[in-house]
Amino acid sequence: MTSDGGEDLDRLSYEQLLERLESLTERMASGDIGIEEATELYERASALHAVAIERLERIEARIAALAPRPADPA
């Protein structure tokens, strides 16, 4: 998946996705941008968020598959 900036989001690590999302959030919260730029930033943040959530779900599934299952107290 690519962002509007042409960046391949699938190549970013989970931590890189979070860094970019935090950066966009800070820019939007600054109040120093116009409504059009805020909308563009929101759209990019939404794309980053969607990829980060998908990545986190995959990681959680991998961890769950590796975790030992509790013994059956029969």
mmCIF file of the N, C-alpha and C atoms, coordinates in Angstrom:
data_MODEL
# 
_entry.id   MODEL 
# 
loop_
_atom_site.group_PDB 
_atom_site.id 
_atom_site.type_symbol 
_atom_site.label_atom_id 
_atom_site.label_alt_id 
_atom_site.label_comp_id 
_atom_site.label_asym_id 
_atom_site.label_entity_id 
_atom_site.label_seq_id 
_atom_site.pdbx_PDB_ins_code 
_atom_site.Cartn_x 
_atom_site.Cartn_y 
_atom_site.Cartn_z 
_atom_site.occupancy 
_atom_site.B_iso_or_equiv 
_atom_site.pdbx_formal_charge 
_atom_site.auth_seq_id 
_atom_site.auth_comp_id 
_atom_site.auth_asym_id 
_atom_site.auth_atom_id 
_atom_site.pdbx_PDB_model_num 
ATOM 1   N N  . MET A 1 1  ? 0.852  -1.170  0.000  1.00 0.00 ? 1  MET A N  1 
ATOM 2   C CA . MET A 1 1  ? 0.000  0.000   0.000  1.00 0.00 ? 1  MET A CA 1 
ATOM 3   C C  . MET A 1 1  ? 0.897  1.231   0.000  1.00 0.00 ? 1  MET A C  1 
ATOM 4   N N  . THR A 1 2  ? 0.514  2.236   -0.763 1.00 0.00 ? 2  THR A N  1 
ATOM 5   C CA . THR A 1 2  ? 1.279  3.466   -0.786 1.00 0.00 ? 2  THR A CA 1 
ATOM 6   C C  . THR A 1 2  ? 0.440  4.605   -0.236 1.00 0.00 ? 2  THR A C  1 
ATOM 7   N N  . SER A 1 3  ? 1.119  5.593   0.323  1.00 0.00 ? 3  SER A N  1 
ATOM 8   C CA . SER A 1 3  ? 0.432  6.781   0.807  1.00 0.00 ? 3  SER A CA 1 
ATOM 9   C C  . SER A 1 3  ? 0.304  7.765   -0.346 1.00 0.00 ? 3  SER A C  1 
ATOM 10  N N  . ASP A 1 4  ? -0.385 8.877   -0.122 1.00 0.00 ? 4  ASP A N  1 
ATOM 11  C CA . ASP A 1 4  ? -0.521 9.888   -1.162 1.00 0.00 ? 4  ASP A CA 1 
ATOM 12  C C  . ASP A 1 4  ? 0.835  10.446  -1.565 1.00 0.00 ? 4  ASP A C  1 
ATOM 13  N N  . GLY A 1 5  ? 1.797  10.402  -0.655 1.00 0.00 ? 5  GLY A N  1 
ATOM 14  C CA . GLY A 1 5  ? 3.137  10.877  -0.954 1.00 0.00 ? 5  GLY A CA 1 
ATOM 15  C C  . GLY A 1 5  ? 3.941  9.877   -1.770 1.00 0.00 ? 5  GLY A C  1 
ATOM 16  N N  . GLY A 1 6  ? 3.331  8.753   -2.141 1.00 0.00 ? 6  GLY A N  1 
ATOM 17  C CA . GLY A 1 6  ? 4.001  7.752   -2.933 1.00 0.00 ? 6  GLY A CA 1 
ATOM 18  C C  . GLY A 1 6  ? 4.862  6.814   -2.109 1.00 0.00 ? 6  GLY A C  1 
ATOM 19  N N  . GLU A 1 7  ? 4.821  6.945   -0.798 1.00 0.00 ? 7  GLU A N  1 
ATOM 20  C CA . GLU A 1 7  ? 5.633  6.111   0.080  1.00 0.00 ? 7  GLU A CA 1 
ATOM 21  C C  . GLU A 1 7  ? 4.997  4.732   0.214  1.00 0.00 ? 7  GLU A C  1 
ATOM 22  N N  . ASP A 1 8  ? 5.817  3.690   0.103  1.00 0.00 ? 8  ASP A N  1 
ATOM 23  C CA . ASP A 1 8  ? 5.328  2.321   0.235  1.00 0.00 ? 8  ASP A CA 1 
ATOM 24  C C  . ASP A 1 8  ? 5.206  1.994   1.722  1.00 0.00 ? 8  ASP A C  1 
ATOM 25  N N  . LEU A 1 9  ? 3.994  2.047   2.242  1.00 0.00 ? 9  LEU A N  1 
ATOM 26  C CA . LEU A 1 9  ? 3.764  1.845   3.670  1.00 0.00 ? 9  LEU A CA 1 
ATOM 27  C C  . LEU A 1 9  ? 4.075  0.424   4.110  1.00 0.00 ? 9  LEU A C  1 
ATOM 28  N N  . ASP A 1 10 ? 3.970  -0.544  3.199  1.00 0.00 ? 10 ASP A N  1 
ATOM 29  C CA . ASP A 1 10 ? 4.255  -1.933  3.544  1.00 0.00 ? 10 ASP A CA 1 
ATOM 30  C C  . ASP A 1 10 ? 5.730  -2.156  3.849  1.00 0.00 ? 10 ASP A C  1 
ATOM 31  N N  . ARG A 1 11 ? 6.585  -1.270  3.397  1.00 0.00 ? 11 ARG A N  1 
ATOM 32  C CA . ARG A 1 11 ? 8.021  -1.403  3.635  1.00 0.00 ? 11 ARG A CA 1 
ATOM 33  C C  . ARG A 1 11 ? 8.430  -0.823  4.983  1.00 0.00 ? 11 ARG A C  1 
ATOM 34  N N  . LEU A 1 12 ? 7.553  -0.047  5.604  1.00 0.00 ? 12 LEU A N  1 
ATOM 35  C CA . LEU A 1 12 ? 7.881  0.573   6.880  1.00 0.00 ? 12 LEU A CA 1 
ATOM 36  C C  . LEU A 1 12 ? 7.676  -0.410  8.027  1.00 0.00 ? 12 LEU A C  1 
ATOM 37  N N  . SER A 1 13 ? 8.527  -0.304  9.032  1.00 0.00 ? 13 SER A N  1 
ATOM 38  C CA . SER A 1 13 ? 8.332  -1.117  10.228 1.00 0.00 ? 13 SER A CA 1 
ATOM 39  C C  . SER A 1 13 ? 7.151  -0.540  11.015 1.00 0.00 ? 13 SER A C  1 
ATOM 40  N N  . TYR A 1 14 ? 6.674  -1.315  11.953 1.00 0.00 ? 14 TYR A N  1 
ATOM 41  C CA . TYR A 1 14 ? 5.581  -0.851  12.805 1.00 0.00 ? 14 TYR A CA 1 
ATOM 42  C C  . TYR A 1 14 ? 5.995  0.437   13.527 1.00 0.00 ? 14 TYR A C  1 
ATOM 43  N N  . GLU A 1 15 ? 7.227  0.463   14.013 1.00 0.00 ? 15 GLU A N  1 
ATOM 44  C CA . GLU A 1 15 ? 7.723  1.640   14.728 1.00 0.00 ? 15 GLU A CA 1 
ATOM 45  C C  . GLU A 1 15 ? 7.803  2.862   13.812 1.00 0.00 ? 15 GLU A C  1 
ATOM 46  N N  . GLN A 1 16 ? 8.194  2.665   12.566 1.00 0.00 ? 16 GLN A N  1 
ATOM 47  C CA . GLN A 1 16 ? 8.240  3.770   11.608 1.00 0.00 ? 16 GLN A CA 1 
ATOM 48  C C  . GLN A 1 16 ? 6.837  4.289   11.308 1.00 0.00 ? 16 GLN A C  1 
ATOM 49  N N  . LEU A 1 17 ? 5.885  3.384   11.204 1.00 0.00 ? 17 LEU A N  1 
ATOM 50  C CA . LEU A 1 17 ? 4.496  3.800   10.990 1.00 0.00 ? 17 LEU A CA 1 
ATOM 51  C C  . LEU A 1 17 ? 4.025  4.678   12.144 1.00 0.00 ? 17 LEU A C  1 
ATOM 52  N N  . LEU A 1 18 ? 4.335  4.262   13.373 1.00 0.00 ? 18 LEU A N  1 
ATOM 53  C CA . LEU A 1 18 ? 3.930  5.040   14.539 1.00 0.00 ? 18 LEU A CA 1 
ATOM 54  C C  . LEU A 1 18 ? 4.604  6.403   14.567 1.00 0.00 ? 18 LEU A C  1 
ATOM 55  N N  . GLU A 1 19 ? 5.889  6.461   14.207 1.00 0.00 ? 19 GLU A N  1 
ATOM 56  C CA . GLU A 1 19 ? 6.608  7.735   14.179 1.00 0.00 ? 19 GLU A CA 1 
ATOM 57  C C  . GLU A 1 19 ? 5.963  8.700   13.196 1.00 0.00 ? 19 GLU A C  1 
ATOM 58  N N  . ARG A 1 20 ? 5.633  8.210   12.024 1.00 0.00 ? 20 ARG A N  1 
ATOM 59  C CA . ARG A 1 20 ? 5.000  9.070   11.014 1.00 0.00 ? 20 ARG A CA 1 
ATOM 60  C C  . ARG A 1 20 ? 3.607  9.507   11.465 1.00 0.00 ? 20 ARG A C  1 
ATOM 61  N N  . LEU A 1 21 ? 2.886  8.597   12.076 1.00 0.00 ? 21 LEU A N  1 
ATOM 62  C CA . LEU A 1 21 ? 1.554  8.925   12.581 1.00 0.00 ? 21 LEU A CA 1 
ATOM 63  C C  . LEU A 1 21 ? 1.635  9.987   13.678 1.00 0.00 ? 21 LEU A C  1 
ATOM 64  N N  . GLU A 1 22 ? 2.589  9.848   14.582 1.00 0.00 ? 22 GLU A N  1 
ATOM 65  C CA . GLU A 1 22 ? 2.777  10.843  15.642 1.00 0.00 ? 22 GLU A CA 1 
ATOM 66  C C  . GLU A 1 22 ? 3.149  12.199  15.064 1.00 0.00 ? 22 GLU A C  1 
ATOM 67  N N  . SER A 1 23 ? 4.007  12.202  14.056 1.00 0.00 ? 23 SER A N  1 
ATOM 68  C CA . SER A 1 23 ? 4.418  13.447  13.417 1.00 0.00 ? 23 SER A CA 1 
ATOM 69  C C  . SER A 1 23 ? 3.225  14.164  12.777 1.00 0.00 ? 23 SER A C  1 
ATOM 70  N N  . LEU A 1 24 ? 2.406  13.390  12.067 1.00 0.00 ? 24 LEU A N  1 
ATOM 71  C CA . LEU A 1 24 ? 1.217  13.984  11.436 1.00 0.00 ? 24 LEU A CA 1 
ATOM 72  C C  . LEU A 1 24 ? 0.257  14.522  12.492 1.00 0.00 ? 24 LEU A C  1 
ATOM 73  N N  . THR A 1 25 ? 0.077  13.775  13.565 1.00 0.00 ? 25 THR A N  1 
ATOM 74  C CA . THR A 1 25 ? -0.814 14.191  14.640 1.00 0.00 ? 25 THR A CA 1 
ATOM 75  C C  . THR A 1 25 ? -0.338 15.493  15.267 1.00 0.00 ? 25 THR A C  1 
ATOM 76  N N  . GLU A 1 26 ? 0.970  15.611  15.483 1.00 0.00 ? 26 GLU A N  1 
ATOM 77  C CA . GLU A 1 26 ? 1.523  16.840  16.047 1.00 0.00 ? 26 GLU A CA 1 
ATOM 78  C C  . GLU A 1 26 ? 1.301  18.024  15.118 1.00 0.00 ? 26 GLU A C  1 
ATOM 79  N N  . ARG A 1 27 ? 1.500  17.807  13.826 1.00 0.00 ? 27 ARG A N  1 
ATOM 80  C CA . ARG A 1 27 ? 1.276  18.897  12.858 1.00 0.00 ? 27 ARG A CA 1 
ATOM 81  C C  . ARG A 1 27 ? -0.180 19.332  12.857 1.00 0.00 ? 27 ARG A C  1 
ATOM 82  N N  . MET A 1 28 ? -1.091 18.367  12.904 1.00 0.00 ? 28 MET A N  1 
ATOM 83  C CA . MET A 1 28 ? -2.517 18.716  12.911 1.00 0.00 ? 28 MET A CA 1 
ATOM 84  C C  . MET A 1 28 ? -2.900 19.442  14.193 1.00 0.00 ? 28 MET A C  1 
ATOM 85  N N  . ALA A 1 29 ? -2.312 19.036  15.313 1.00 0.00 ? 29 ALA A N  1 
ATOM 86  C CA . ALA A 1 29 ? -2.645 19.631  16.604 1.00 0.00 ? 29 ALA A CA 1 
ATOM 87  C C  . ALA A 1 29 ? -2.042 21.011  16.784 1.00 0.00 ? 29 ALA A C  1 
ATOM 88  N N  . SER A 1 30 ? -1.045 21.345  15.974 1.00 0.00 ? 30 SER A N  1 
ATOM 89  C CA . SER A 1 30 ? -0.369 22.632  16.137 1.00 0.00 ? 30 SER A CA 1 
ATOM 90  C C  . SER A 1 30 ? -1.290 23.813  15.851 1.00 0.00 ? 30 SER A C  1 
ATOM 91  N N  . GLY A 1 31 ? -2.273 23.602  15.000 1.00 0.00 ? 31 GLY A N  1 
ATOM 92  C CA . GLY A 1 31 ? -3.187 24.687  14.656 1.00 0.00 ? 31 GLY A CA 1 
ATOM 93  C C  . GLY A 1 31 ? -2.601 25.670  13.663 1.00 0.00 ? 31 GLY A C  1 
ATOM 94  N N  . ASP A 1 32 ? -1.402 25.383  13.158 1.00 0.00 ? 32 ASP A N  1 
ATOM 95  C CA . ASP A 1 32 ? -0.729 26.288  12.223 1.00 0.00 ? 32 ASP A CA 1 
ATOM 96  C C  . ASP A 1 32 ? -0.936 25.905  10.765 1.00 0.00 ? 32 ASP A C  1 
ATOM 97  N N  . ILE A 1 33 ? -1.946 25.098  10.491 1.00 0.00 ? 33 ILE A N  1 
ATOM 98  C CA . ILE A 1 33 ? -2.197 24.659  9.124  1.00 0.00 ? 33 ILE A CA 1 
ATOM 99  C C  . ILE A 1 33 ? -3.624 25.008  8.738  1.00 0.00 ? 33 ILE A C  1 
ATOM 100 N N  . GLY A 1 34 ? -3.831 25.118  7.448  1.00 0.00 ? 34 GLY A N  1 
ATOM 101 C CA . GLY A 1 34 ? -5.161 25.410  6.938  1.00 0.00 ? 34 GLY A CA 1 
ATOM 102 C C  . GLY A 1 34 ? -6.016 24.159  6.860  1.00 0.00 ? 34 GLY A C  1 
ATOM 103 N N  . ILE A 1 35 ? -7.270 24.377  6.574  1.00 0.00 ? 35 ILE A N  1 
ATOM 104 C CA . ILE A 1 35 ? -8.232 23.275  6.543  1.00 0.00 ? 35 ILE A CA 1 
ATOM 105 C C  . ILE A 1 35 ? -7.906 22.266  5.443  1.00 0.00 ? 35 ILE A C  1 
ATOM 106 N N  . GLU A 1 36 ? -7.418 22.730  4.299  1.00 0.00 ? 36 GLU A N  1 
ATOM 107 C CA . GLU A 1 36 ? -7.097 21.803  3.214  1.00 0.00 ? 36 GLU A CA 1 
ATOM 108 C C  . GLU A 1 36 ? -5.906 20.923  3.584  1.00 0.00 ? 36 GLU A C  1 
ATOM 109 N N  . GLU A 1 37 ? -4.874 21.534  4.156  1.00 0.00 ? 37 GLU A N  1 
ATOM 110 C CA . GLU A 1 37 ? -3.719 20.749  4.573  1.00 0.00 ? 37 GLU A CA 1 
ATOM 111 C C  . GLU A 1 37 ? -4.100 19.801  5.703  1.00 0.00 ? 37 GLU A C  1 
ATOM 112 N N  . ALA A 1 38 ? -4.942 20.263  6.614  1.00 0.00 ? 38 ALA A N  1 
ATOM 113 C CA . ALA A 1 38 ? -5.390 19.417  7.719  1.00 0.00 ? 38 ALA A CA 1 
ATOM 114 C C  . ALA A 1 38 ? -6.131 18.194  7.182  1.00 0.00 ? 38 ALA A C  1 
ATOM 115 N N  . THR A 1 39 ? -6.932 18.391  6.158  1.00 0.00 ? 39 THR A N  1 
ATOM 116 C CA . THR A 1 39 ? -7.668 17.285  5.547  1.00 0.00 ? 39 THR A CA 1 
ATOM 117 C C  . THR A 1 39 ? -6.709 16.284  4.904  1.00 0.00 ? 39 THR A C  1 
ATOM 118 N N  . GLU A 1 40 ? -5.702 16.799  4.185  1.00 0.00 ? 40 GLU A N  1 
ATOM 119 C CA . GLU A 1 40 ? -4.716 15.918  3.567  1.00 0.00 ? 40 GLU A CA 1 
ATOM 120 C C  . GLU A 1 40 ? -3.942 15.129  4.631  1.00 0.00 ? 40 GLU A C  1 
ATOM 121 N N  . LEU A 1 41 ? -3.560 15.807  5.699  1.00 0.00 ? 41 LEU A N  1 
ATOM 122 C CA . LEU A 1 41 ? -2.831 15.140  6.773  1.00 0.00 ? 41 LEU A CA 1 
ATOM 123 C C  . LEU A 1 41 ? -3.706 14.079  7.438  1.00 0.00 ? 41 LEU A C  1 
ATOM 124 N N  . TYR A 1 42 ? -4.982 14.396  7.610  1.00 0.00 ? 42 TYR A N  1 
ATOM 125 C CA . TYR A 1 42 ? -5.908 13.438  8.208  1.00 0.00 ? 42 TYR A CA 1 
ATOM 126 C C  . TYR A 1 42 ? -6.030 12.187  7.336  1.00 0.00 ? 42 TYR A C  1 
ATOM 127 N N  . GLU A 1 43 ? -6.108 12.384  6.023  1.00 0.00 ? 43 GLU A N  1 
ATOM 128 C CA . GLU A 1 43 ? -6.201 11.252  5.106  1.00 0.00 ? 43 GLU A CA 1 
ATOM 129 C C  . GLU A 1 43 ? -4.945 10.391  5.174  1.00 0.00 ? 43 GLU A C  1 
ATOM 130 N N  . ARG A 1 44 ? -3.768 11.020  5.209  1.00 0.00 ? 44 ARG A N  1 
ATOM 131 C CA . ARG A 1 44 ? -2.517 10.272  5.319  1.00 0.00 ? 44 ARG A CA 1 
ATOM 132 C C  . ARG A 1 44 ? -2.445 9.550   6.653  1.00 0.00 ? 44 ARG A C  1 
ATOM 133 N N  . ALA A 1 45 ? -2.877 10.224  7.719  1.00 0.00 ? 45 ALA A N  1 
ATOM 134 C CA . ALA A 1 45 ? -2.869 9.598   9.043  1.00 0.00 ? 45 ALA A CA 1 
ATOM 135 C C  . ALA A 1 45 ? -3.805 8.395   9.073  1.00 0.00 ? 45 ALA A C  1 
ATOM 136 N N  . SER A 1 46 ? -4.937 8.500   8.425  1.00 0.00 ? 46 SER A N  1 
ATOM 137 C CA . SER A 1 46 ? -5.885 7.377   8.373  1.00 0.00 ? 46 SER A CA 1 
ATOM 138 C C  . SER A 1 46 ? -5.271 6.179   7.662  1.00 0.00 ? 46 SER A C  1 
ATOM 139 N N  . ALA A 1 47 ? -4.540 6.429   6.575  1.00 0.00 ? 47 ALA A N  1 
ATOM 140 C CA . ALA A 1 47 ? -3.886 5.340   5.853  1.00 0.00 ? 47 ALA A CA 1 
ATOM 141 C C  . ALA A 1 47 ? -2.805 4.702   6.727  1.00 0.00 ? 47 ALA A C  1 
ATOM 142 N N  . LEU A 1 48 ? -2.010 5.518   7.405  1.00 0.00 ? 48 LEU A N  1 
ATOM 143 C CA . LEU A 1 48 ? -0.979 4.998   8.308  1.00 0.00 ? 48 LEU A CA 1 
ATOM 144 C C  . LEU A 1 48 ? -1.605 4.172   9.427  1.00 0.00 ? 48 LEU A C  1 
ATOM 145 N N  . HIS A 1 49 ? -2.691 4.678   9.976  1.00 0.00 ? 49 HIS A N  1 
ATOM 146 C CA . HIS A 1 49 ? -3.371 3.992   11.073 1.00 0.00 ? 49 HIS A CA 1 
ATOM 147 C C  . HIS A 1 49 ? -3.879 2.624   10.620 1.00 0.00 ? 49 HIS A C  1 
ATOM 148 N N  . ALA A 1 50 ? -4.476 2.579   9.452  1.00 0.00 ? 50 ALA A N  1 
ATOM 149 C CA . ALA A 1 50 ? -5.016 1.312   8.942  1.00 0.00 ? 50 ALA A CA 1 
ATOM 150 C C  . ALA A 1 50 ? -3.907 0.275   8.761  1.00 0.00 ? 50 ALA A C  1 
ATOM 151 N N  . VAL A 1 51 ? -2.777 0.695   8.210  1.00 0.00 ? 51 VAL A N  1 
ATOM 152 C CA . VAL A 1 51 ? -1.659 -0.233  8.004  1.00 0.00 ? 51 VAL A CA 1 
ATOM 153 C C  . VAL A 1 51 ? -1.087 -0.662  9.349  1.00 0.00 ? 51 VAL A C  1 
ATOM 154 N N  . ALA A 1 52 ? -0.963 0.275   10.290 1.00 0.00 ? 52 ALA A N  1 
ATOM 155 C CA . ALA A 1 52 ? -0.423 -0.055  11.619 1.00 0.00 ? 52 ALA A CA 1 
ATOM 156 C C  . ALA A 1 52 ? -1.325 -1.053  12.342 1.00 0.00 ? 52 ALA A C  1 
ATOM 157 N N  . ILE A 1 53 ? -2.631 -0.862  12.282 1.00 0.00 ? 53 ILE A N  1 
ATOM 158 C CA . ILE A 1 53 ? -3.575 -1.785  12.926 1.00 0.00 ? 53 ILE A CA 1 
ATOM 159 C C  . ILE A 1 53 ? -3.464 -3.172  12.302 1.00 0.00 ? 53 ILE A C  1 
ATOM 160 N N  . GLU A 1 54 ? -3.419 -3.230  10.972 1.00 0.00 ? 54 GLU A N  1 
ATOM 161 C CA . GLU A 1 54 ? -3.290 -4.522  10.291 1.00 0.00 ? 54 GLU A CA 1 
ATOM 162 C C  . GLU A 1 54 ? -1.990 -5.211  10.710 1.00 0.00 ? 54 GLU A C  1 
ATOM 163 N N  . ARG A 1 55 ? -0.904 -4.452  10.747 1.00 0.00 ? 55 ARG A N  1 
ATOM 164 C CA . ARG A 1 55 ? 0.395  -5.013  11.134 1.00 0.00 ? 55 ARG A CA 1 
ATOM 165 C C  . ARG A 1 55 ? 0.355  -5.523  12.568 1.00 0.00 ? 55 ARG A C  1 
ATOM 166 N N  . LEU A 1 56 ? -0.237 -4.750  13.471 1.00 0.00 ? 56 LEU A N  1 
ATOM 167 C CA . LEU A 1 56 ? -0.328 -5.153  14.873 1.00 0.00 ? 56 LEU A CA 1 
ATOM 168 C C  . LEU A 1 56 ? -1.157 -6.423  15.026 1.00 0.00 ? 56 LEU A C  1 
ATOM 169 N N  . GLU A 1 57 ? -2.249 -6.535  14.289 1.00 0.00 ? 57 GLU A N  1 
ATOM 170 C CA . GLU A 1 57 ? -3.071 -7.744  14.345 1.00 0.00 ? 57 GLU A CA 1 
ATOM 171 C C  . GLU A 1 57 ? -2.296 -8.969  13.872 1.00 0.00 ? 57 GLU A C  1 
ATOM 172 N N  . ARG A 1 58 ? -1.490 -8.796  12.819 1.00 0.00 ? 58 ARG A N  1 
ATOM 173 C CA . ARG A 1 58 ? -0.669 -9.921  12.338 1.00 0.00 ? 58 ARG A CA 1 
ATOM 174 C C  . ARG A 1 58 ? 0.369  -10.323 13.376 1.00 0.00 ? 58 ARG A C  1 
ATOM 175 N N  . ILE A 1 59 ? 0.974  -9.327  14.020 1.00 0.00 ? 59 ILE A N  1 
ATOM 176 C CA . ILE A 1 59 ? 1.980  -9.607  15.045 1.00 0.00 ? 59 ILE A CA 1 
ATOM 177 C C  . ILE A 1 59 ? 1.336  -10.320 16.232 1.00 0.00 ? 59 ILE A C  1 
ATOM 178 N N  . GLU A 1 60 ? 0.174  -9.847  16.656 1.00 0.00 ? 60 GLU A N  1 
ATOM 179 C CA . GLU A 1 60 ? -0.530 -10.487 17.771 1.00 0.00 ? 60 GLU A CA 1 
ATOM 180 C C  . GLU A 1 60 ? -0.880 -11.935 17.443 1.00 0.00 ? 60 GLU A C  1 
ATOM 181 N N  . ALA A 1 61 ? -1.288 -12.193 16.210 1.00 0.00 ? 61 ALA A N  1 
ATOM 182 C CA . ALA A 1 61 ? -1.625 -13.561 15.793 1.00 0.00 ? 61 ALA A CA 1 
ATOM 183 C C  . ALA A 1 61 ? -0.382 -14.450 15.821 1.00 0.00 ? 61 ALA A C  1 
ATOM 184 N N  . ARG A 1 62 ? 0.749  -13.917 15.384 1.00 0.00 ? 62 ARG A N  1 
ATOM 185 C CA . ARG A 1 62 ? 1.994  -14.692 15.424 1.00 0.00 ? 62 ARG A CA 1 
ATOM 186 C C  . ARG A 1 62 ? 2.388  -15.007 16.856 1.00 0.00 ? 62 ARG A C  1 
ATOM 187 N N  . ILE A 1 63 ? 2.252  -14.026 17.743 1.00 0.00 ? 63 ILE A N  1 
ATOM 188 C CA . ILE A 1 63 ? 2.599  -14.234 19.152 1.00 0.00 ? 63 ILE A CA 1 
ATOM 189 C C  . ILE A 1 63 ? 1.668  -15.268 19.774 1.00 0.00 ? 63 ILE A C  1 
ATOM 190 N N  . ALA A 1 64 ? 0.374  -15.168 19.477 1.00 0.00 ? 64 ALA A N  1 
ATOM 191 C CA . ALA A 1 64 ? -0.589 -16.121 20.017 1.00 0.00 ? 64 ALA A CA 1 
ATOM 192 C C  . ALA A 1 64 ? -0.275 -17.539 19.541 1.00 0.00 ? 64 ALA A C  1 
ATOM 193 N N  . ALA A 1 65 ? 0.167  -17.670 18.314 1.00 0.00 ? 65 ALA A N  1 
ATOM 194 C CA . ALA A 1 65 ? 0.506  -18.993 17.786 1.00 0.00 ? 65 ALA A CA 1 
ATOM 195 C C  . ALA A 1 65 ? 1.742  -19.562 18.464 1.00 0.00 ? 65 ALA A C  1 
ATOM 196 N N  . LEU A 1 66 ? 2.625  -18.706 18.931 1.00 0.00 ? 66 LEU A N  1 
ATOM 197 C CA . LEU A 1 66 ? 3.852  -19.161 19.590 1.00 0.00 ? 66 LEU A CA 1 
ATOM 198 C C  . LEU A 1 66 ? 3.676  -19.412 21.080 1.00 0.00 ? 66 LEU A C  1 
ATOM 199 N N  . ALA A 1 67 ? 2.664  -18.799 21.674 1.00 0.00 ? 67 ALA A N  1 
ATOM 200 C CA . ALA A 1 67 ? 2.464  -18.895 23.121 1.00 0.00 ? 67 ALA A CA 1 
ATOM 201 C C  . ALA A 1 67 ? 2.043  -20.312 23.485 1.00 0.00 ? 67 ALA A C  1 
ATOM 202 N N  . PRO A 1 68 ? 2.603  -20.837 24.576 1.00 0.00 ? 68 PRO A N  1 
ATOM 203 C CA . PRO A 1 68 ? 2.197  -22.177 25.002 1.00 0.00 ? 68 PRO A CA 1 
ATOM 204 C C  . PRO A 1 68 ? 0.744  -22.164 25.467 1.00 0.00 ? 68 PRO A C  1 
ATOM 205 N N  . ARG A 1 69 ? 0.055  -23.215 25.157 1.00 0.00 ? 69 ARG A N  1 
ATOM 206 C CA . ARG A 1 69 ? -1.343 -23.351 25.564 1.00 0.00 ? 69 ARG A CA 1 
ATOM 207 C C  . ARG A 1 69 ? -1.372 -23.919 26.980 1.00 0.00 ? 69 ARG A C  1 
ATOM 208 N N  . PRO A 1 70 ? -2.289 -23.424 27.820 1.00 0.00 ? 70 PRO A N  1 
ATOM 209 C CA . PRO A 1 70 ? -2.387 -23.965 29.175 1.00 0.00 ? 70 PRO A CA 1 
ATOM 210 C C  . PRO A 1 70 ? -2.794 -25.438 29.132 1.00 0.00 ? 70 PRO A C  1 
ATOM 211 N N  . ALA A 1 71 ? -2.263 -26.196 30.056 1.00 0.00 ? 71 ALA A N  1 
ATOM 212 C CA . ALA A 1 71 ? -2.575 -27.625 30.124 1.00 0.00 ? 71 ALA A CA 1 
ATOM 213 C C  . ALA A 1 71 ? -4.027 -27.800 30.534 1.00 0.00 ? 71 ALA A C  1 
ATOM 214 N N  . ASP A 1 72 ? -4.660 -28.826 30.008 1.00 0.00 ? 72 ASP A N  1 
ATOM 215 C CA . ASP A 1 72 ? -6.047 -29.141 30.330 1.00 0.00 ? 72 ASP A CA 1 
ATOM 216 C C  . ASP A 1 72 ? -6.089 -29.813 31.711 1.00 0.00 ? 72 ASP A C  1 
ATOM 217 N N  . PRO A 1 73 ? -6.754 -29.205 32.703 1.00 0.00 ? 73 PRO A N  1 
ATOM 218 C CA . PRO A 1 73 ? -6.750 -29.770 34.059 1.00 0.00 ? 73 PRO A CA 1 
ATOM 219 C C  . PRO A 1 73 ? -7.718 -30.956 34.215 1.00 0.00 ? 73 PRO A C  1 
ATOM 220 N N  . ALA A 1 74 ? -7.486 -32.004 33.474 1.00 0.00 ? 74 ALA A N  1 
ATOM 221 C CA . ALA A 1 74 ? -8.380 -33.157 33.485 1.00 0.00 ? 74 ALA A CA 1 
ATOM 222 C C  . ALA A 1 74 ? -8.198 -34.026 34.653 1.00 0.00 ? 74 ALA A C  1 
# 
